[in-house]
Amino acid sequence: MDVHYYANEGHGFVKRENQIDSIRRTINWFDEHLKGKNAAAEGQADQREE
């Protein structure tokens, strides 16, 4: 279980960077728990591409 809180944000995210981070975290969770991929290694590769 992973919980992440964003400062000054409620249930919906207003700040674009928080929206993007939340989506990336969700995709990584699905990859790890449903596809069996190592999300930590995949996430690091994604961040290097930006």
Number of C-alpha atoms within 10 A of each C-alpha: 3 5 5 8 10 13 7 8 11 9 7 8 14 11 11 9 10 16 13 12 13 16 12 14 16 12 14 20 19 14 15 15 12 9 11 10 14 13 18 12 10 13 14 10 11 11 8 7 6 5
